Amino acid sequence: MSNLRHAILLASALPFFAASAQKGPDFKKLDAYIADAVRKFDQPGLAVGVVKDGKLVWSKGYGKLDLAKPDPVTANSVFYCASISKAFTACAVGLLVDEGKLDWNTPVRHYMPEFATPLPYVTEQFMVKDLLCHRSGWITFDGDLLWYGTNYSQQEILARHAHEPMTLPFRDEFGYSNLMFIAAAQLIEEVSGMSWDRFITTRIFQPLGMDRSRVETADLAGMTDVAMPHVRKGQDKSVPQKSMPYQALQGADGACGVLSTVTDLAKWDAMWADEGKVNGKAFLSPDSYGMITTTHLAMGDEGAGLGWFIEHNNGAKVITHSGGMPGFILNHAVVPEKDLAVICLGNGESYSVFAITNKIMDSYLGDGSADPVADILPRLVRRDEREAKRVADRVNARVSGTSPTADAAKLQGTYMDDIYGEATITDMNGKPVLAFTPAKELFTGELVHWHYDTWKWEHADPFLEPGYITFSFDADHQVTGFKIDLHSPDFHFYKLDFKKQ
């Protein structure tokens, strides 16, 4: 979900040093640096690992699995890996290419005739590799409300998204797309005969010995040492962090879905650091490894590979990907020419994972003097100040003493957005309640009059801010629909246009 802003922050935080690289960190000093960062970032829990020459040479857990309980984070703690999963999807496609079941340059519709976009030319020309490098023509995070908390199948998610207008030139501009990785999961199922879940488990986890990795959040009920997601209700910085239940989000398989540990991810990253080999034998063919780790869309000096981002640090090529989902922010980076990888998994809404990744990378690639915690924290203070002002401006703009021109009873009914689907407004104990039919667990809540014909929506999602619903009318002052103002860098509520049925 939050991967774009995380990737941008990471890229902007990477320092460049002219001094010659040292051999690696003093792990005692690194331990103290990380412990201090955990305190300064108010990070609930963190697991860190360093992989060098194929081995996990150092790892440690910090903080708690759940702030309400005493259990500590360890290197074996399970975390929801969010968009770190995208590299698993790209790898799965690579394995199928190696078997001759897929070709990177063949149009997706050759294998999956139901694949569609709003533009016939793009639909026909959309190649397998286009699914994996964020150059589809949709803007960043387009369509993500279709999988977030909904009961839609992946097929229905993709069918609905196929009607979402494209506003970027195909293959020419960056638009981070979870939906295309969902399409890749469907492609894997189509040609392999296995679900994405089963393919990832049997073809990647098991051969690599990733014994505590899973793809079903339901499996966590039978496991111990599991990190819980932590959020502040409604993104309110004045509210203490609190753990929340895991969200299944099965519709997003392919874009996210992997649950893993530092110990297991060390085996995964060691394969990438050794250019697709495990114990000297090819796990991925050199051609597929090269295809996946090559830049397919340039973004300044950096670029998008297939399921990875490509960066450079002190002259060394780095393949990296972060992950963000309610209650989790995570990061890992691999430097193949140094046979090095850094893994940092966090169970809170903190950028500490980027600071710590950068610190460790500098100890191997730079001169060891970088202090990314000191660099990033002031930026976050300024960001928090901007966000506080934005929230205060909304409150200050509220006009007191107004009344709605239509009472709550007239708001009731069924509404439809052409792409998202149905919403309803019903009476509950004399109060209007708005619910998104496909995502009732997250997006159901009372409407409280704000001013004029705008109502504040107190939905149930613990992660997102409240929304503001403004109603529209026809010439006879009958309610015709509503629009939503809900500030989120991850979800496009502003695109929803609900019409009363």
WOHU-V190016 format. One record per residue. N is the residue number from 1. RES is the residue in one small letter. PHI is phi as a letter, one per 30 degrees, with the letter a starting at -180 (999 if undefined). OMEGA is omega in whole degrees, 0 to 359 (none if undefined). Layout:
n->[N | N]
res->[RES | RES]
phi->[PHI | PHI]
omega->[OMEGA | OMEGA]
//
This chain:
n->[1 | 2 | 3 | 4 | 5 | 6 | 7 | 8 | 9 | 10 | 11 | 12 | 13 | 14 | 15 | 16 | 17 | 18 | 19 | 20 | 21 | 22 | 23 | 24 | 25 | 26 | 27 | 28 | 29 | 30 | 31 | 32 | 33 | 34 | 35 | 36 | 37 | 38 | 39 | 40 | 41 | 42 | 43 | 44 | 45 | 46 | 47 | 48 | 49 | 50 | 51 | 52 | 53 | 54 | 55 | 56 | 57 | 58 | 59 | 60 | 61 | 62 | 63 | 64 | 65 | 66 | 67 | 68 | 69 | 70 | 71 | 72 | 73 | 74 | 75 | 76 | 77 | 78 | 79 | 80 | 81 | 82 | 83 | 84 | 85 | 86 | 87 | 88 | 89 | 90 | 91 | 92 | 93 | 94 | 95 | 96 | 97 | 98 | 99 | 100 | 101 | 102 | 103 | 104 | 105 | 106 | 107 | 108 | 109 | 110 | 111 | 112 | 113 | 114 | 115 | 116 | 117 | 118 | 119 | 120 | 121 | 122 | 123 | 124 | 125 | 126 | 127 | 128 | 129 | 130 | 131 | 132 | 133 | 134 | 135 | 136 | 137 | 138 | 139 | 140 | 141 | 142 | 143 | 144 | 145 | 146 | 147 | 148 | 149 | 150 | 151 | 152 | 153 | 154 | 155 | 156 | 157 | 158 | 159 | 160 | 161 | 162 | 163 | 164 | 165 | 166 | 167 | 168 | 169 | 170 | 171 | 172 | 173 | 174 | 175 | 176 | 177 | 178 | 179 | 180 | 181 | 182 | 183 | 184 | 185 | 186 | 187 | 188 | 189 | 190 | 191 | 192 | 193 | 194 | 195 | 196 | 197 | 198 | 199 | 200 | 201 | 202 | 203 | 204 | 205 | 206 | 207 | 208 | 209 | 210 | 211 | 212 | 213 | 214 | 215 | 216 | 217 | 218 | 219 | 220 | 221 | 222 | 223 | 224 | 225 | 226 | 227 | 228 | 229 | 230 | 231 | 232 | 233 | 234 | 235 | 236 | 237 | 238 | 239 | 240 | 241 | 242 | 243 | 244 | 245 | 246 | 247 | 248 | 249 | 250 | 251 | 252 | 253 | 254 | 255 | 256 | 257 | 258 | 259 | 260 | 261 | 262 | 263 | 264 | 265 | 266 | 267 | 268 | 269 | 270 | 271 | 272 | 273 | 274 | 275 | 276 | 277 | 278 | 279 | 280 | 281 | 282 | 283 | 284 | 285 | 286 | 287 | 288 | 289 | 290 | 291 | 292 | 293 | 294 | 295 | 296 | 297 | 298 | 299 | 300 | 301 | 302 | 303 | 304 | 305 | 306 | 307 | 308 | 309 | 310 | 311 | 312 | 313 | 314 | 315 | 316 | 317 | 318 | 319 | 320 | 321 | 322 | 323 | 324 | 325 | 326 | 327 | 328 | 329 | 330 | 331 | 332 | 333 | 334 | 335 | 336 | 337 | 338 | 339 | 340 | 341 | 342 | 343 | 344 | 345 | 346 | 347 | 348 | 349 | 350 | 351 | 352 | 353 | 354 | 355 | 356 | 357 | 358 | 359 | 360 | 361 | 362 | 363 | 364 | 365 | 366 | 367 | 368 | 369 | 370 | 371 | 372 | 373 | 374 | 375 | 376 | 377 | 378 | 379 | 380 | 381 | 382 | 383 | 384 | 385 | 386 | 387 | 388 | 389 | 390 | 391 | 392 | 393 | 394 | 395 | 396 | 397 | 398 | 399 | 400 | 401 | 402 | 403 | 404 | 405 | 406 | 407 | 408 | 409 | 410 | 411 | 412 | 413 | 414 | 415 | 416 | 417 | 418 | 419 | 420 | 421 | 422 | 423 | 424 | 425 | 426 | 427 | 428 | 429 | 430 | 431 | 432 | 433 | 434 | 435 | 436 | 437 | 438 | 439 | 440 | 441 | 442 | 443 | 444 | 445 | 446 | 447 | 448 | 449 | 450 | 451 | 452 | 453 | 454 | 455 | 456 | 457 | 458 | 459 | 460 | 461 | 462 | 463 | 464 | 465 | 466 | 467 | 468 | 469 | 470 | 471 | 472 | 473 | 474 | 475 | 476 | 477 | 478 | 479 | 480 | 481 | 482 | 483 | 484 | 485 | 486 | 487 | 488 | 489 | 490 | 491 | 492 | 493 | 494 | 495 | 496 | 497 | 498 | 499 | 500 | 501]
res->[m | s | n | l | r | h | a | i | l | l | a | s | a | l | p | f | f | a | a | s | a | q | k | g | p | d | f | k | k | l | d | a | y | i | a | d | a | v | r | k | f | d | q | p | g | l | a | v | g | v | v | k | d | g | k | l | v | w | s | k | g | y | g | k | l | d | l | a | k | p | d | p | v | t | a | n | s | v | f | y | c | a | s | i | s | k | a | f | t | a | c | a | v | g | l | l | v | d | e | g | k | l | d | w | n | t | p | v | r | h | y | m | p | e | f | a | t | p | l | p | y | v | t | e | q | f | m | v | k | d | l | l | c | h | r | s | g | w | i | t | f | d | g | d | l | l | w | y | g | t | n | y | s | q | q | e | i | l | a | r | h | a | h | e | p | m | t | l | p | f | r | d | e | f | g | y | s | n | l | m | f | i | a | a | a | q | l | i | e | e | v | s | g | m | s | w | d | r | f | i | t | t | r | i | f | q | p | l | g | m | d | r | s | r | v | e | t | a | d | l | a | g | m | t | d | v | a | m | p | h | v | r | k | g | q | d | k | s | v | p | q | k | s | m | p | y | q | a | l | q | g | a | d | g | a | c | g | v | l | s | t | v | t | d | l | a | k | w | d | a | m | w | a | d | e | g | k | v | n | g | k | a | f | l | s | p | d | s | y | g | m | i | t | t | t | h | l | a | m | g | d | e | g | a | g | l | g | w | f | i | e | h | n | n | g | a | k | v | i | t | h | s | g | g | m | p | g | f | i | l | n | h | a | v | v | p | e | k | d | l | a | v | i | c | l | g | n | g | e | s | y | s | v | f | a | i | t | n | k | i | m | d | s | y | l | g | d | g | s | a | d | p | v | a | d | i | l | p | r | l | v | r | r | d | e | r | e | a | k | r | v | a | d | r | v | n | a | r | v | s | g | t | s | p | t | a | d | a | a | k | l | q | g | t | y | m | d | d | i | y | g | e | a | t | i | t | d | m | n | g | k | p | v | l | a | f | t | p | a | k | e | l | f | t | g | e | l | v | h | w | h | y | d | t | w | k | w | e | h | a | d | p | f | l | e | p | g | y | i | t | f | s | f | d | a | d | h | q | v | t | g | f | k | i | d | l | h | s | p | d | f | h | f | y | k | l | d | f | k | k | q]
phi->[999 | d | d | d | d | d | d | d | d | d | d | d | c | d | d | c | b | d | d | d | d | c | d | l | d | d | d | d | d | d | e | d | d | d | e | d | d | e | d | d | d | h | d | e | a | a | b | b | b | b | c | b | h | i | b | d | d | a | a | a | c | b | i | c | d | b | e | d | b | d | d | d | d | b | d | c | d | d | b | d | c | h | d | e | d | d | d | d | d | d | d | d | d | d | d | d | d | d | d | i | d | b | b | e | c | c | e | e | d | d | c | b | e | d | d | a | b | d | c | e | d | d | e | d | c | d | d | e | d | d | d | c | b | i | b | d | j | d | d | e | i | e | i | d | d | d | c | d | i | c | c | d | d | d | d | d | e | d | d | d | d | d | c | d | e | c | b | c | d | e | i | c | b | d | b | d | b | d | d | d | d | d | d | d | d | d | d | e | d | d | c | c | i | c | d | e | e | d | d | d | d | d | c | b | e | d | d | d | i | d | d | c | d | b | b | b | d | d | d | d | d | c | c | c | h | c | d | c | d | b | b | c | e | i | i | d | d | d | c | d | d | b | d | b | d | d | c | d | h | d | d | c | e | j | d | b | k | d | c | a | b | e | d | d | d | d | d | d | d | d | d | d | d | c | h | i | c | b | h | i | c | d | d | c | d | e | d | d | e | d | d | d | c | c | d | c | b | d | b | i | d | c | a | c | d | c | i | b | c | c | b | b | b | h | i | c | d | b | c | a | a | c | b | b | a | e | j | b | b | b | a | a | b | b | c | e | d | c | h | b | b | b | b | b | c | b | c | a | c | b | d | e | d | d | d | d | e | d | d | d | d | d | d | c | c | c | c | i | c | d | b | d | d | d | d | d | e | d | d | d | d | d | d | d | d | d | d | d | d | d | d | d | d | d | d | d | d | d | c | d | i | c | b | d | d | b | d | e | d | d | d | d | k | c | b | b | c | e | c | d | k | c | b | b | b | b | c | b | h | i | b | d | b | c | b | d | e | d | b | d | d | c | c | b | a | d | c | c | e | c | a | h | c | c | b | d | c | c | d | d | d | d | d | d | d | d | c | b | c | c | c | c | b | c | d | c | h | c | d | c | l | a | c | b | c | b | d | a | d | c | b | c | d | d | d | d | b | d | c | d | c]
omega->[188 | 192 | 184 | 183 | 177 | 181 | 180 | 179 | 179 | 182 | 182 | 182 | 182 | 179 | 177 | 183 | 181 | 183 | 181 | 183 | 174 | 189 | 182 | 186 | 162 | 190 | 176 | 178 | 178 | 178 | 180 | 179 | 181 | 179 | 177 | 179 | 179 | 178 | 185 | 180 | 183 | 183 | 180 | 181 | 186 | 173 | 185 | 176 | 175 | 180 | 179 | 179 | 174 | 184 | 173 | 188 | 178 | 176 | 179 | 174 | 180 | 176 | 189 | 172 | 180 | 183 | 181 | 184 | 186 | 189 | 183 | 171 | 176 | 176 | 178 | 179 | 179 | 176 | 170 | 190 | 175 | 189 | 167 | 179 | 184 | 178 | 176 | 178 | 178 | 178 | 179 | 176 | 178 | 178 | 179 | 173 | 180 | 178 | 181 | 181 | 177 | 172 | 184 | 189 | 178 | 178 | 181 | 184 | 175 | 181 | 187 | 187 | 182 | 180 | 184 | 170 | 179 | 186 | 183 | 180 | 180 | 179 | 184 | 185 | 186 | 184 | 180 | 182 | 178 | 180 | 197 | 186 | 166 | 179 | 188 | 187 | 172 | 179 | 182 | 177 | 176 | 174 | 187 | 175 | 180 | 178 | 186 | 176 | 184 | 175 | 179 | 171 | 178 | 179 | 180 | 176 | 182 | 179 | 178 | 181 | 181 | 179 | 179 | 182 | 174 | 182 | 178 | 177 | 181 | 177 | 187 | 181 | 183 | 171 | 186 | 189 | 169 | 185 | 181 | 174 | 171 | 176 | 178 | 176 | 177 | 177 | 178 | 179 | 184 | 187 | 182 | 185 | 178 | 173 | 175 | 180 | 184 | 181 | 181 | 182 | 188 | 185 | 180 | 183 | 187 | 178 | 181 | 180 | 179 | 194 | 182 | 179 | 183 | 175 | 180 | 178 | 178 | 180 | 185 | 181 | 181 | 183 | 172 | 179 | 181 | 179 | 179 | 177 | 179 | 179 | 168 | 186 | 177 | 181 | 182 | 184 | 180 | 182 | 179 | 176 | 181 | 179 | 177 | 178 | 173 | 172 | 184 | 176 | 184 | 178 | 182 | 177 | 185 | 175 | 174 | 177 | 180 | 171 | 186 | 184 | 174 | 182 | 179 | 180 | 176 | 178 | 177 | 181 | 177 | 177 | 180 | 179 | 178 | 174 | 173 | 182 | 174 | 183 | 176 | 181 | 183 | 169 | 170 | 176 | 176 | 180 | 180 | 177 | 180 | 179 | 184 | 187 | 175 | 177 | 177 | 175 | 181 | 176 | 188 | 179 | 182 | 181 | 177 | 168 | 178 | 183 | 178 | 165 | 182 | 180 | 175 | 181 | 182 | 176 | 181 | 176 | 180 | 169 | 190 | 171 | 175 | 177 | 177 | 177 | 182 | 177 | 180 | 163 | 188 | 181 | 167 | 183 | 184 | 177 | 186 | 184 | 176 | 184 | 188 | 172 | 177 | 182 | 181 | 186 | 181 | 180 | 176 | 182 | 186 | 177 | 180 | 183 | 179 | 179 | 184 | 175 | 182 | 180 | 181 | 179 | 180 | 180 | 178 | 189 | 181 | 181 | 176 | 185 | 183 | 175 | 185 | 176 | 179 | 180 | 187 | 186 | 179 | 177 | 180 | 176 | 179 | 178 | 180 | 177 | 178 | 181 | 178 | 178 | 180 | 180 | 180 | 179 | 178 | 180 | 182 | 180 | 180 | 180 | 182 | 174 | 180 | 176 | 177 | 179 | 173 | 182 | 187 | 182 | 181 | 178 | 186 | 177 | 179 | 181 | 183 | 167 | 188 | 182 | 184 | 182 | 194 | 168 | 179 | 169 | 182 | 177 | 175 | 181 | 176 | 181 | 179 | 180 | 178 | 178 | 169 | 186 | 181 | 186 | 187 | 184 | 181 | 192 | 169 | 179 | 183 | 171 | 180 | 184 | 180 | 169 | 182 | 180 | 174 | 182 | 176 | 184 | 179 | 181 | 188 | 184 | 181 | 186 | 188 | 174 | 171 | 177 | 178 | 187 | 178 | 185 | 177 | 187 | 173 | 185 | 178 | 180 | 170 | 181 | 179 | 181 | 178 | 173 | 185 | 170 | 179 | 185 | 177 | 174 | 188 | 187 | 187 | 177 | 183 | 180 | 182 | 181 | 185 | 177 | 180 | 183 | none]
//
